[in-house]
Amino acid sequence: MIFFYEEGRHTPTPLRLQRLATALGCRVDALMGAARGQEMLVDLRYAAGLTLERVTELLKTSSAGRELCVSAPKVSALERGGEVRGRHWQEPEATGRLLGPLAKAYGVPVRMVLDAWLRTRPDDPAPVLSAKEKQEPSRAALVTWDSLNERQQIYLGEVMRDDRMTETEMWMRRLQRLPVPRAAEWRRLPLALRAAPSAVGYTRLQERLRQRGVHDPGAGSTVHALERRGLLVVSEDLIEHPAVGEVGRVMVEITRRGRAAARAGLGEPREPDPAPHLLSEWLWGVVARVASAEPAGLEDDQLAGRSLFFIGVGYRGRSGAQPSRGFVDSVPVMAPEGTHVSEYRWRLTQLGRRHVAEYLDVYRELYPSVDTTGLEALAGDAP
């Protein structure tokens, strides 16, 4: 029977596949034949060790499964890319509600099920996931903000804005492939240098406070009052200044509680996290770069770093990490005579092109600073 498996004459059951993986000391997906970032729906089920009947039982416990009257033949047709007969199966909102139960059954992220669905059924409408609504500030955050005096509110608000500006700068550095320090480092914002301003000038945060008319010798007591409330963390270090030599520097970092209070007081409801099927701003910027280089593709050395472990076909991060989405792939380019491979270039996979086509407008609204010039034509050509 094992020989038949190796010859492709028979396919092992999910349970037998798991036993084979245990005997061989490898992961189930290593035996599936699908590279990371190219999984189909059937690959996810086999990797989870589930039969069609067991998946059907699990789906029937969900409201979406009952709404779609899920059965083993319907799941089989879904995996084959064939027509699934029944009410609501052609409604993207209804199939979108099935992604969560499928992800729970397979033990993978929702976005991984969506990507496998789109690979398996490229001609079907994409399932629609319900969008998260903006969250109103909590009562505790409003109470915290109201307990501050006007001066403390201005300080906390300006620290939050400077933190946001620094975060944008770090994102720009990633796009330019420049080194980016850990968040624990860059979120510590320079507040003041322990030297005369006439010699060392003012920090960016001090300039912000000066524009608001609250920067004066009482600054130390204000930030320490905010620190006692758990809204800021104050620290000090030493730096070398070209004018005065070694000088002490006061650093401030806004805490999660401080950020929540500032948002609540300034009337800025917390933005929901990106929907599970969408990319972060950093990864969307990488995909947009590859998309902009179509059809020739992006030169091999122009795309490197951690992003490939999230969007590159065949890449695998550390154990337990989020699986690759398979949006970009390294494609060989043959020499003019066709005698050998002259180079490799990064190009969008079919799923990557469809992702751009489906969500280009969403990303433009979500991340307006990412350059997406010219991607409309690419979206129009996507399957």
N, C-alpha and C positions, 0 to 999 in steps of 0.2 A: 504494500500500500504506500509506503514511503517512496519507493521508486516511482510509483504512479504520480505521487505529488510532485516529485522532482521533474518528471517528464511532462507535467501539465495535463495529465489524463483525468485526474480527479482533484477536487478541491477539499481540503480538510474542513471539518466543521469548526465553529468558533472554539468549542471546548477542546478539541484535539489540537487546534492551532496553539492554544495556550500551553498545552502539555508539551508540544514540540519546542516551544520557546523556552520552557523551563528546562527541558532536557539539554538544549543547546546552549543554555546560559545567555540568552539574548532577549531583547524586547520583542513583543508580538509584532510591532510595526516593522521590524527588520525583516520579517518573513512575508510581509504583505505585498512587496513589489512596488509600492507607491512611495516615491521620495517625499520627504518632509516638505509640506507646502503643495502637494499634488493629490491629497487624499480625496477619494470619492465617499459618498454616503456609506456604501457597503464596507469600505475600509474601516470607517469609524466603528461600525457595528462589530466587525470581526475583531478589531483591536480590543473592544470591550468584552469579548467573549460571549456575545448574546446571540441567541437564535431569533428568527423572525417572530416566533410565537412569544418569546419572552419580551421582546421589544414592544410587541402589540399589547401585552398585559400591562407593561409599565405606562405606555402612552394612554391607555384607557382610564388610568387613574386621574388624568388631568382633564380640565374642562375643554381644552383645545382638542384633545384626542377624542373626547365624546362628541364634540361638535362636528368633527370631520368623520365620525363613525369609523375610526381606524380599525383595520383588519390586517392579518398577515399578507393576503394577496395585494392589498393596497400598498403596504410597506415594500413588498417585493417589486411592484411596478414603479414605485417611487425611486428605488435604488437602481433599477434598470434604465431609468430615463423614459419609461413608457407612459402612456396615458393612465391617469388615476381617475377612475370613475367615481362619482359621488358629488353631493352638494358641497359647495364652498371650496373645493380643491383648486379652482381657478381664481380664487380671490386672494390676492397677496396679503391682505390683512389677516385672513384666516390662517394661511400657511405660516405667516410670521409668528402667530401665537403658538405654533407647534415647535418652533426652534428651541424654546426654553426647555420643555419636557424632553426633547431629543438630547439636548446637551446634558441634562441631568442623568439620563439613562446611560449615555456613553462616557460620562465623566470628563467632558472636555468643555472649553469655553463656548458660549453661544456663537461667537464670530467664526469659530472653526466649523461648526455645523452649517452656518450660512455659506461659507466659502465652499464647502464640500457639496452643498446643495446646488450652488451655481455652476460648479464644474460638472456635476452629474446631469443637470437639466439646463443647459445653456440657452435653450430657446424659450424657456418659461419666464413669465414675469418674476422678478426678484421678490421673495417674501419681504413684507414690510414689518419692521420692528417698531413698536410704539415708542415715541420720543418721550424723554424725561422732561418734566416741567421744571422751571426755575423754582428753587426752594426759598420760601420766605424766611427772613431772619428769625432766630429763636427768641423767645421772650427773655431768656437769660442773657443773651448777647445785648439786647436793648437795655436791660436793667444795668448791665455793666457799663455801657456807654453813657447812660444818663447819670451814673454815679461820678463821672469825671467832670472836673471843671473845664472851662472853655480852653484854657491853655493846654491841658493834658489831652483834650480831644484833638486839637490842632497837631500836636506832636505825634500822636498815634496815627492820625490820618496821613501825615506826610511820610512817616516811616513806611506805612503800607504802600504808598505810591512809589516811593523809592525802591522798595522791594520788587514791585511789579516791573519797574523800568529795568532793574538789574536782571530780572528773569528774562525779559525780552532780549537784552544784550547777550545773555548766555545762549539763547536760542539762535541768534544771528551768528555767533561764533561756531556753533555746531554746523550750520549751513555752509560756512566758509572753511569747514574742516580744520578749525583751530582748536587747540587744547582748551578744555572746559574743566574747571575745578569742581570738586564735589559740592553738592548743594549745601552741605553743612558748613562749607567755607564761604561761598559767595553770598549766602543769606546773612552773613554777619556784615552789616553795613557800617562804613566809617562815619562816626558822628563828629568827632573833634580830635585835633592834635593838641597835646599839652605843651604848647609854645605860643608865643605872641602871634596873632593873626597877621600883623604887619610883616612877619618873617615867613610864615608858612601858608598864609592865605586861609580860605574857608573850604570845607568839604562841600560836596554837592548837597548833602542833607542840610548842612548849615545854611547854604544859600537859599534852599527852599524855606526854611524857617525864618530867615531874614526877610524874605519877600512877604511872609505872613505877619511880620512885625512882632514875633514872639521870641526871637533869639537874643538872649541877654545873659548876664552872669547867673541867672537862676536856672539855666538849662539842666545842670546836674541834678538838682532836687526834683525837677519834673520827670526826668527819665527814671530816676530811682523810685519815685512814687509809682510810676507805671510798672516797674519791675516788681515792686512789692505786691501789686495786684495780679501778677502773673501774666501781664500783657506784653512785656518786653524782657529780653535777657541782655544784660549789660556785661561786657567783658573788656579787657585791655590787652594790648600787645605792644611790642616795640618795632619801629621801622627806621630805616635810614633815610633821612631827608637831605636833599642836596644843599640846602641853605643852612641848616642847624645841626646836621649830623643825626645821631640817634635820638629819637623822640618817642614819647609815649602816645598811643592812639586809643581812643575810646570807641568801642564798637557796640552796635545795638542790633538785635535780631527780634523781629516780631514773632510772637508765639501763635499757635493756632487759635487760642482763645482771643488774643489781641486782634488777629485778622478778622475773626467773626464779629467782634465788637465794633471794629472800624467799619466793616461792610454794613452792619445793621444801622449804625449811627449816620452814615453817609447815604443811606437809602440805596445800597447796592446789593440786591439779593444775590445769594451765592449761586454762581453758574453751575448747572449740573455737570457731572463728569460726561465726557463724550460717550455717545451710545456705544454699546459693546462691539458693534460691527464697524465702527469708524476708527481711523488711525489717530494717534496723537499728532500734535502740530509738527513735532520733529520728524516723525515717520512720513507724514503727508508731504512735507517739504522734500524728502528724499524721493518719494514716488513721483512728485511733480517734476523733479529734475530729470528723472529717467523718461517720463512722458514727453517732456519738452524736447528730448533728443531723438524721438521717433521721427522717421523710420530707421535711421542709420544706427541708433543706439548710442549709449554713453560709453566712452572709453573705459576699459577695464580698471585702470588705476584711478578713475574719477569717483569710484564708489567703493568704500571700504568702511571698516569699523563695525560697531555693534548693530547697526541698522540691518545688516544682512541676516542676522539671526532672527529677525522679526518678519522680514518680507522676502528673503531670498529662498528660491527653491533648493531643497537639499540641505539647508543649514539647520543645525540643531544646537540650541543653547545648553546651558547646564541642566542637570537632571531636575525635573520638576518645573522647568521654566516654561513660559508661554510658547506654544508651537509656532513655527513660521507660517505666514499666510500665503507664501508663494506668489507674490505679486510681480516679482522681477526675477529674471533668470540670466545666467551668463551664456550667451549664444555664440558659437564659433562662426567666424567670417572666413570664407575660403579665399585663397589667392586667385588672381585673375584666371590662371590656367586650370584652376581646380585641383592642383597637385597636392596642396597641403593647407592646413589652417594657418592663416597669416596673423590672426589676432582673435581675441574674444571681446564682445561688447555686451553691456547690460541692456536688456530690453524688457518691456512689459510682457507678462504672460497673457493668455487670453482672459484669465480671470482678472488680472491687473487692469487690462483695458476696460473690461466691463465695470470694474469698481470705479474707475475714473468717470466712465459714462454715467453711471447711476447716481454718483454722489458729488459731482463737480460743483454744482450750485450750493449744496449743503456745506461743503468745505470752504467755499468762497465766503459764505456768511460766517462760518465758525472761525476760520483763520484768515482774515482779510490781508494780513501782511505777507502771505505766501504768494510768490509770483506764479500765476497760472495762465500767463499770456499765451494764446494760441492753442490751448487745450480743447477748445470747442470743436475743432475739426477732428481731433483724435476721438473725442466722445461720440461724434456723429458717425465715425467709421466702425465703432465697436459693435460686436455681435449682440 
